[in-house]
Amino acid sequence: MRRLCAIAVALLSLAAARDAFALGGTLDSPSIAVSAASGREAKDWLGVLANKKYKFIVGDFINATTNLYYSGDTATLNGFLDELSAVEGTTIRISFSKESKTADSAFGGKEAHRGPCQWHIQHLGLDPEVFNFTIYLGDGKINVDDLSLPAMRTPKTTSTAVKPASGNVNELKPAATNF
């Protein structure tokens, strides 16, 4: 009888824990997670991400990771990048794909939330100022020659410079540092 109770308790614990591993879902409108520890709020970024002049297709999230999919041409993407990069402290990382992309939520959903996608944004709530873009070139709607990427900026750093060690390879001694 004890063994049966122990098995029942273990199975119930596993069933309850299954729902505790992650929270996720489909987004019908743009949204992002922002860590409270960052001291930032999502409203400035959402002013761009949710602007109706940019065609949002669908999004999804798992915990603090968000994926947002948009459709548009080169001029629209240029405006989007320009507005998003104007938000104080924003870092935009861009990669290109020669493929075409059809946006669809990882969780399935309505057929209306599916379609050709020219750019995808992945955002991590723990690093809210960083937006990772993938620009899809495969369908020809984005012309690289006409693309106007945001200015490159050196990120602000709060780290203290450390001087290199001195000495020979067998006997390295750290250089004096003032911390």
C-alpha positions as CSV (number, residue, x, y, z in Angstrom):
1,M,0.0,0.0,0.0
2,R,2.9,2.4,0.8
3,R,4.4,1.7,-2.5
4,L,1.2,2.5,-4.3
5,C,0.8,5.8,-2.4
6,A,4.4,6.7,-3.2
7,I,3.9,6.0,-6.9
8,A,0.7,8.1,-6.9
9,V,2.4,11.0,-5.1
10,A,5.3,10.8,-7.6
11,L,3.0,10.8,-10.6
12,L,1.0,13.7,-9.2
13,S,4.2,15.7,-8.5
14,L,5.4,15.1,-12.1
15,A,2.1,16.1,-13.6
16,A,2.0,19.3,-11.5
17,A,5.7,20.1,-12.3
18,R,5.1,19.7,-16.0
19,D,3.2,23.0,-16.0
20,A,5.8,24.8,-13.9
21,F,8.7,24.4,-16.4
22,A,7.7,27.1,-18.8
23,L,5.0,29.6,-19.7
24,G,4.4,30.3,-23.3
25,G,1.8,31.2,-25.9
26,T,0.9,33.0,-29.1
27,L,0.8,36.8,-29.3
28,D,-1.9,38.4,-31.4
29,S,-0.2,41.8,-30.9
30,P,3.4,42.7,-30.2
31,S,4.6,42.4,-26.6
32,I,7.9,41.9,-24.9
33,A,9.1,40.9,-21.4
34,V,11.4,43.3,-19.6
35,S,13.3,42.2,-16.4
36,A,12.4,44.4,-13.4
37,A,16.1,44.4,-12.5
38,S,16.9,46.3,-15.7
39,G,15.1,49.4,-14.5
40,R,13.6,49.8,-17.9
41,E,9.9,49.7,-19.1
42,A,8.6,48.2,-22.3
43,K,6.5,51.2,-23.3
44,D,9.1,53.0,-25.3
45,W,9.9,49.9,-27.4
46,L,6.2,48.9,-27.7
47,G,5.5,52.3,-29.2
48,V,7.5,51.1,-32.2
49,L,6.8,47.4,-32.1
50,A,3.0,47.9,-31.9
51,N,2.8,50.8,-34.3
52,K,0.0,50.0,-36.9
53,K,2.1,51.3,-39.8
54,Y,4.2,48.1,-39.4
55,K,2.5,44.9,-40.4
56,F,2.7,42.5,-37.4
57,I,1.9,39.0,-38.4
58,V,2.2,36.9,-35.2
59,G,4.4,36.4,-32.2
60,D,5.1,33.8,-29.5
61,F,6.8,33.7,-26.2
62,I,8.3,31.1,-23.9
63,N,9.1,32.6,-20.5
64,A,11.0,35.8,-21.2
65,T,12.0,35.0,-24.8
66,T,9.8,36.6,-27.4
67,N,9.6,36.1,-31.2
68,L,7.9,38.8,-33.3
69,Y,7.3,38.4,-37.1
70,Y,6.6,41.3,-39.5
71,S,5.9,41.8,-43.1
72,G,6.9,44.8,-45.3
73,D,9.2,46.2,-47.9
74,T,12.6,47.8,-47.6
75,A,11.2,51.3,-47.0
76,T,9.0,50.0,-44.2
77,L,11.9,48.1,-42.6
78,N,14.1,51.2,-42.8
79,G,11.5,53.2,-40.9
80,F,11.1,50.4,-38.3
81,L,14.8,50.2,-37.7
82,D,15.2,54.0,-37.5
83,E,12.4,54.3,-34.9
84,L,13.5,51.4,-32.8
85,S,17.1,52.5,-32.8
86,A,16.0,56.0,-31.6
87,V,14.8,54.5,-28.3
88,E,17.6,55.4,-25.8
89,G,20.0,52.6,-25.0
90,T,18.6,50.2,-27.7
91,T,21.0,47.7,-29.3
92,I,20.0,46.2,-32.6
93,R,21.8,43.1,-33.9
94,I,21.1,42.1,-37.5
95,S,21.6,38.9,-39.5
96,F,20.5,38.1,-43.0
97,S,19.0,35.0,-44.5
98,K,18.7,34.2,-48.2
99,E,15.6,32.2,-47.4
100,S,11.9,33.1,-47.5
101,K,10.1,32.8,-44.3
102,T,6.5,32.0,-43.5
103,A,5.6,33.3,-40.0
104,D,3.7,31.0,-37.7
105,S,3.4,30.8,-34.0
106,A,5.3,27.9,-32.3
107,F,2.0,27.1,-30.6
108,G,-0.1,27.1,-33.8
109,G,-3.1,29.3,-33.9
110,K,-5.4,31.1,-36.3
111,E,-4.8,31.0,-40.0
112,A,-5.0,34.9,-40.0
113,H,-1.8,34.9,-38.0
114,R,0.3,33.2,-40.6
115,G,2.0,34.6,-43.7
116,P,5.1,35.7,-45.5
117,C,7.6,37.4,-43.2
118,Q,10.4,39.8,-44.1
119,W,11.9,40.2,-40.7
120,H,11.8,38.4,-37.4
121,I,12.8,39.9,-34.0
122,Q,14.0,37.7,-31.1
123,H,14.0,39.5,-27.8
124,L,15.2,38.3,-24.4
125,G,13.6,40.0,-21.4
126,L,16.7,39.5,-19.3
127,D,18.6,41.8,-21.7
128,P,15.7,44.1,-22.7
129,E,17.7,46.7,-24.6
130,V,18.9,44.1,-27.2
131,F,16.8,43.2,-30.3
132,N,18.0,40.4,-32.5
133,F,16.8,40.8,-36.1
134,T,16.8,38.2,-38.9
135,I,16.0,39.9,-42.3
136,Y,14.7,37.4,-44.9
137,L,15.8,38.2,-48.5
138,G,14.4,35.2,-50.3
139,D,11.2,36.7,-51.6
140,G,12.8,39.9,-53.0
141,K,10.7,42.4,-50.9
142,I,13.9,43.6,-49.1
143,N,16.5,45.1,-51.3
144,V,19.9,45.1,-49.6
145,D,21.1,48.0,-51.7
146,D,18.3,50.3,-50.4
147,L,18.5,49.1,-46.8
148,S,19.5,51.9,-44.4
149,L,20.9,50.2,-41.2
150,P,21.1,52.2,-37.9
151,A,24.4,53.8,-37.0
152,M,26.8,51.6,-35.2
153,R,27.4,52.7,-31.6
154,T,29.9,51.4,-29.1
155,P,27.9,50.0,-26.1
156,K,28.4,51.8,-22.8
157,T,30.5,49.7,-20.4
158,T,30.8,49.8,-16.7
159,S,33.6,47.3,-16.4
160,T,37.0,48.2,-15.0
161,A,40.0,47.8,-17.3
162,V,42.4,45.1,-16.2
163,K,46.1,45.3,-17.1
164,P,47.7,42.3,-18.8
165,A,49.9,40.0,-16.8
166,S,53.7,40.4,-17.0
167,G,56.5,37.9,-16.9
168,N,57.5,34.9,-18.9
169,V,55.2,32.1,-19.9
170,N,56.3,29.9,-16.9
171,E,56.0,32.5,-14.3
172,L,53.2,35.0,-15.0
173,K,52.6,37.7,-12.4
174,P,49.5,39.9,-12.5
175,A,50.2,43.6,-13.2
176,A,49.2,46.1,-10.5
177,T,45.6,47.2,-10.8
178,N,43.6,49.9,-9.1
179,F,40.1,48.7,-8.4
